[in-house]
């Protein structure tokens, strides 16, 4: 089994599950027990300060809250890039990872940028592998600018286009094919 930690899962044009249609998921952990990640491209119409004020000081002022996935949708998940190694509770790649529980002052002082998500995406043993085999997901190495995209609503199309002409055509598939 190839480990997918630090990879993006890009939903294929044929994935119609509304939880994951046109999504880009960063995989934070992947092993024989399953996989966990967050959806990077679903900003909500509320800010971190309005909804999770305890974390507002860790993100840019006015930062949107994101829908991280359908699992535990009321729980806040903090994804951060830190400037000093060893501070992340769940390191993913290139100084990017998850901070859990109370964020120690040393970690908070070394956050370069962060996003807060409500909920996460999760797969049980073998579930993600079956979805990959069925063609539901396209895998791409994650880049820091994907994780903290200035235009998260366009991330699905941006990452598909980066993969080349075959995938660039898929990026034009509308969210609702009936409006095509």
C-alpha positions in Angstrom: 0.0 0.0 0.0 1.4 3.4 -1.0 1.2 5.9 1.8 -0.7 9.0 0.7 0.3 11.3 3.6 1.1 14.7 2.2 -0.7 14.0 -1.1 -3.8 15.7 -2.5 -6.9 13.7 -3.4 -8.7 15.4 -6.3 -12.2 14.2 -6.8 -12.7 12.9 -10.3 -15.4 14.2 -12.5 -17.4 11.0 -11.9 -17.5 11.4 -8.1 -21.0 12.6 -7.4 -21.1 12.2 -3.6 -22.1 15.7 -2.5 -19.6 15.5 0.4 -16.7 15.3 -2.0 -17.9 16.6 -5.4 -15.2 18.9 -6.8 -13.1 18.7 -3.7 -9.3 18.6 -3.0 -8.4 16.7 0.1 -5.1 16.9 1.9 -4.3 13.5 3.4 -2.7 14.0 6.9 -2.4 10.4 7.8 -2.7 7.1 5.9 -1.9 3.6 7.1 -3.5 0.1 7.4 -6.1 1.5 9.8 -7.4 4.0 7.2 -6.9 7.6 6.2 -7.7 11.1 7.5 -7.6 14.5 5.8 -9.3 17.8 5.3 -11.1 19.3 2.3 -9.0 22.3 1.3 -11.5 24.1 -1.0 -14.7 24.6 0.9 -14.5 28.0 2.6 -17.6 28.8 4.7 -19.4 32.1 4.9 -18.2 32.7 8.4 -14.9 33.6 9.9 -12.8 31.8 12.4 -13.2 34.7 14.8 -17.0 34.4 14.6 -17.2 30.7 15.0 -14.1 29.5 16.9 -12.8 32.6 18.6 -10.3 30.6 20.7 -8.3 29.9 17.5 -8.7 33.4 15.9 -5.4 34.6 17.1 -3.6 31.8 15.2 -4.9 32.8 11.7 -4.9 35.9 9.6 -7.6 38.5 10.7 -10.8 37.9 8.9 -9.8 34.3 7.8 -12.6 32.2 6.6 -13.5 29.0 8.4 -13.5 25.9 6.1 -15.6 22.8 5.9 -13.0 20.0 6.5 -15.3 17.1 5.8 -18.4 15.2 6.9 -16.8 13.5 10.0 -17.2 15.3 13.3 -18.6 18.4 11.6 -18.7 20.4 14.8 -15.1 19.9 15.8 -12.4 22.4 14.9 -9.3 21.2 13.2 -6.2 23.4 13.0 -3.8 23.0 10.0 -0.7 25.1 10.2 2.7 25.7 8.6 5.4 26.4 11.3 8.8 27.8 10.9 10.5 25.4 13.5 10.5 21.7 13.2 9.1 19.4 15.9 6.2 21.6 16.9 3.4 19.9 15.0 1.3 17.1 16.6 0.7 15.5 13.2 3.4 16.5 10.7 2.3 16.1 7.1 4.9 17.7 4.8 7.3 20.7 4.6 6.5 22.1 8.0 2.8 21.7 7.5 0.6 19.6 9.8 -2.0 19.6 12.4 -2.0 21.0 15.9 -4.4 19.4 18.4 -5.8 20.4 21.7 -4.4 23.4 23.4 -1.7 25.0 21.2 1.5 25.6 23.2 2.9 29.1 23.1 6.1 28.0 21.3 4.0 26.5 18.5 1.7 29.5 18.3 4.6 31.8 18.1 6.1 29.9 15.2 3.0 29.6 13.0 3.7 31.1 9.6 0.1 30.6 8.3 -2.9 28.5 9.4 -6.4 27.5 8.5 -9.2 26.2 10.7 -11.6 23.5 9.5 -14.9 22.2 10.9 -14.8 18.4 10.6 -12.5 16.2 8.6 -12.6 13.5 6.0 -12.0 9.9 7.0 -11.8 6.4 5.5 -11.7 3.0 7.2 -9.3 0.2 6.4 -9.2 -0.4 2.7 -12.0 2.1 1.9 -9.8 4.7 0.3 -7.8 2.1 -1.7 -11.1 0.8 -3.1 -12.2 4.3 -4.0 -8.8 4.9 -5.8 -9.2 1.7 -7.7 -12.7 2.7 -8.8 -11.3 6.0 -10.2 -13.0 8.3 -7.7 -9.8 10.1 -6.8 -6.8 11.5 -8.6 -3.6 11.7 -6.6 -1.1 14.6 -6.8 1.7 15.7 -4.4 0.6 18.6 -2.3 2.4 22.0 -2.4 2.3 24.5 0.4 0.4 27.0 -1.8 -2.3 24.4 -2.5 -2.9 24.0 1.3 -3.1 27.8 1.8 -4.5 28.8 -1.6 -5.5 32.4 -1.9 -8.4 31.2 -4.1 -9.6 28.0 -2.5 -12.8 28.0 -4.6 -10.7 27.6 -7.7 -8.3 24.9 -6.3 -10.0 21.9 -7.8 -9.6 23.3 -11.4 -6.2 24.7 -10.7 -4.7 21.4 -9.5 -6.3 19.4 -12.3 -4.9 21.9 -15.0 -1.5 21.5 -13.4 -1.6 17.8 -14.1 -1.8 18.3 -17.9 -4.2 18.4 -20.8 -6.0 15.1 -20.0 -7.0 16.5 -16.6 -7.4 20.1 -17.7 -10.5 19.0 -19.7 -11.9 17.4 -16.6 -11.5 20.8 -14.8 -14.3 22.1 -17.1 -16.9 19.7 -15.8 -19.5 21.7 -14.0 -20.4 20.9 -10.4 -23.9 20.0 -11.6 -23.7 18.4 -15.0 -27.4 19.0 -15.6 -26.5 22.7 -16.2 -24.0 21.9 -18.9 
